[in-house]
Amino acid sequence: MIAWIIYIIVTLILFFIIYIALLGINRGIKAKNIIKKNIIKNKENKKKNF
């Protein structure tokens, strides 16, 4: 009986870690896209200024 409780606790911890990892990946992808958009805007602005 104690073994089942330990298995459930370990499973919950692993799911929590996976959830945090997915949040981090999502945040990284969004940041990458924002940076990419800013770089494109900067290049367009430089072309317009010249």
C-alpha positions as CSV (number, residue, x, y, z in Angstrom):
1,M,0.0,0.0,0.0
2,I,2.8,2.4,0.8
3,A,4.5,1.6,-2.5
4,W,1.4,2.7,-4.4
5,I,1.4,6.0,-2.6
6,I,5.1,6.5,-3.4
7,Y,4.4,5.7,-7.1
8,I,1.6,8.2,-7.2
9,I,3.7,10.9,-5.6
10,V,6.6,10.3,-8.0
11,T,4.2,10.3,-11.0
12,L,2.7,13.6,-9.9
13,I,6.2,15.1,-9.6
14,L,7.2,13.9,-13.0
15,F,4.0,15.4,-14.6
16,F,4.8,18.7,-12.8
17,I,8.3,18.7,-14.2
18,I,7.0,17.9,-17.7
19,Y,4.4,20.7,-17.4
20,I,7.2,23.2,-16.4
21,A,9.3,22.1,-19.3
22,L,6.5,22.7,-21.7
23,L,5.9,26.1,-20.3
24,G,9.6,26.9,-20.8
25,I,9.6,25.7,-24.3
26,N,6.5,27.7,-25.1
27,R,8.1,30.8,-23.6
28,G,11.3,30.3,-25.5
29,I,9.5,29.9,-28.9
30,K,7.5,33.1,-28.2
31,A,10.7,35.0,-27.3
32,K,12.4,33.7,-30.4
33,N,9.6,34.9,-32.7
34,I,9.5,38.3,-31.0
35,I,13.2,38.7,-31.6
36,K,12.9,37.6,-35.2
37,K,10.1,40.2,-35.8
38,N,12.2,42.9,-34.2
39,I,15.2,42.0,-36.4
40,I,13.1,42.2,-39.5
41,K,11.6,45.5,-38.5
42,N,15.1,46.9,-37.9
43,K,16.3,45.8,-41.3
44,E,13.3,47.4,-42.9
45,N,13.8,50.7,-41.0
46,K,17.5,50.8,-42.0
47,K,16.5,50.3,-45.7
48,K,14.0,53.1,-45.5
49,N,16.5,55.5,-43.9
50,F,19.0,55.1,-46.7
